[in-house]
Amino acid sequence: MTWWKGLIAGLLLLAVVGITVAGLRNRPPPATEVQVAKVRKGSISRVIIGAGKVEASTTVKISSNLSGDLVERPVELGDKVKKGQVLGRIDPRPYTAAVKQAQASVSAARADTANTQVDVDRTKLELDRAEGLAKRGMSSGAEVDKAKSDYNGALARLGATQQRYQGQVAALENAHTNLSRTTLASPIEGTVIEISREIGERVRGSDFSEDTVMTVAGLNSMEVKIEVGEHEVVHLRNGQRAELAVDALEGQTFEGQVVEIAQKATIKNPGTESEVTTFPVKVALDSRPPGVLPGMSSEVRITAETHDGAIIVPIQAVTVRPDKSLPDSQPPGEVGTSLAAKKRSETLAKIVFVVDGDNKARARRVRTGIASDTDLEVLDGLKDGERVVEGPFRTVSKELKDGDPLKENAPKGGPKAAEPAGTKTAVRG
């Protein structure tokens, strides 16, 4: 009887194992834990972001093309100055002496011209007398020729002295100009933001290099210059509104607008793997914020484009899958279409996973518009109110498949609050 008991026990064990295996085989796959977001309708904006330094719209370096000691500087750093106000003076004595010397040279040249004019008048009278006597036969032809020669020589000397006189007059004007340049005046109304020379120091000016004495800036008009990539600059236009934040003034933002877009690219590291192409863009502040100074760091956000009533999903909800893996993929056609089928199999389609009524993932093709740091505009493929899988990232980007059962979990940090319709989203590029 013992062997019967063993046989029965073995049969029972096999039955239990069979039932267990069959149960496991027929059990549906476990649900994938995901985070779900609701498709919503609202406003989304393309915002071009850049960083730069605050600058005065007008900055002038005060310098001179004269050399000399700085003997006067009636302004200090931070002083407000008016247009035409005296900012400094280079020692004028050498240039005053040059004016006096030029005046003396002009006087001498004027006297030479007057004396030469007397010679011209005298030789003209002698020529007229000789020609009159020759007509009456009382003077020889040689005497007439000599009188003509004397007269022509006097005319030539007069022309030369007149040219020298004009040259001395020009030299006097240049001396006066140099003397006036010893006074340094402000060409604009503004503020002294830098002083490079103290009284008694030598100013070494020339026509080929500048020796800056001080810098004046019009601080009532401020701007920030940023570098924008070639794929972003095509969306920019003069007059577009911008929001600026200054690092030194935390929590504050200021309004401005695009005033200048470069028409030529700046290329860094040309011909190398690290080549970068950018376009300088200037953004002017509407007014000067209190406390903002040239050189401060600033972030600029330019609103380049806004779409109202757009269908919006979290950017992480959109992923890609091979075209051939999608349920709506067209099957290969007859012989002769293998190339098209191969091309389709290598194509990546942009999709989202929509949560259906049975809590299963359904891959759906979408066509997208502008994208933000957090959201993406969907132009075709979704409707307001539908639910889409937005995470975890690895699940959405690699693991999830059409038809997979889902289990909704709240994202880390608690449930995600729904953003009200009409919210404007800042968009990078």
Secondary structure, 3 states (H helix, E strand, C coil): CHHHHHHHHHHHHHHHHHHHHHHHHHCCCCCEEEEEEECEEEEEEEEEEEEEEEEECCEEEECCCCEEEEEECCCCCCCEECCCCEEEEECCHHHHHHHHHHHHHHHHHHHHHHHHHHHHHHHHHHHHHHHHHHHCCCCCHHHHHHHHHHHHHHHHHHHHHHHHHHHHHHHHHHHHHHHHHCEEECCCCEEEEEECCCCCCEEECCCCCCCCCEEEECCCCEEEEEEEEHHHHCCCCCCCEEEEEECCCCCCCEEEEEEEECCCCEEECCCCCCCEEEEEEEEEECCCCCCCCCCCEEEEEEEEEEEEEEEEEEHHHCEEEEHHHCCCCCCCCCCCCHHHHHHHHHCEEEEEEEECCCCEEEEEECEEEEECCCEEEEEECCCCCCEEEEECHHHHHHHCCCCCEEEECCCCCCCCCCCCCCCEECCEC
